[in-house]
Amino acid sequence: MKIAILGRGKTGSKVAELCSEKNISHTVFHSQNPLTESALKEHDVLIAFVPGQVMLDYLPLILKNPLPVVSGATGVDFPDTLDTSLKEAQMPWIQGHNFSLGMTIVKKLFDVMNKAPILFEDQWQATIHEIHHTQKLDAPSGTALRWGEWFGHDCNITSERVGDIVGDHAFTFEGPYETISIQHTAKDRRLFASGALWAAQLSGRITAGFHWFEHLATKELGL
């Protein structure tokens, strides 16, 4: 497997680092070495960790030269037609806000937590607080927004940008007499790089179309 890595930021550089350690053939593309049509044809899968607008700018090129894509692009609204275009091109796309495999456990916890309001009627409130490094531009984070979707009820989301924090997400459910919390702390960006490589290996075995990482991981891991 030969991997094209788009982006050499905090996470993209970790993907390249892991590829080197595992002797996985790869090429890193960035503003000084832009991704091209001929370059795509020389690779088996694309892993992208870039800002959303950069991903959208490259989208026509990627769709024109279909290969499996693993995308951690942030702050992006893909066109509604993307899934149809991917299926027509016979191209699998794995999108993730957070490539932690441990996040699949969190997803299962929320499958239970979203039933909690039934027990407390109207006497409850829920919050999500996320903390990331100061260079992260989108707030709230994509992961925090997904947690809100997984909970499925009113939930106040707040954000902080501090130092070089990789990622910390905390969900708190306050009942009248008790508190329930879920917290996930990323300690090293290699966590996301490792998950992206896992997804790249999986991409050759899934159907064409748009897939969320956590859904695929939950199914693949039998959770």
Secondary structure, 3 states (H helix, E strand, C coil): CEEEEECCCHHHHHHHHHHHHCCCEEEEEECCECCCHHHHHCCCEEEECCEHHHHHHHHHHHHHCCCCEEECCECCCCCCCHHHHHHHCCCEEEECCCCCCCHHHHHHHHHHHCCHHHHHCCCCEEEEEEEECCCCCCCCCHHHHHHHHHHCCCCEEEEEECCCCCEEEEEEEECCCCEEEEEEEECCCHHHHHHHHHHHHHHHHCCCEEEEHHHHHHHHCCC
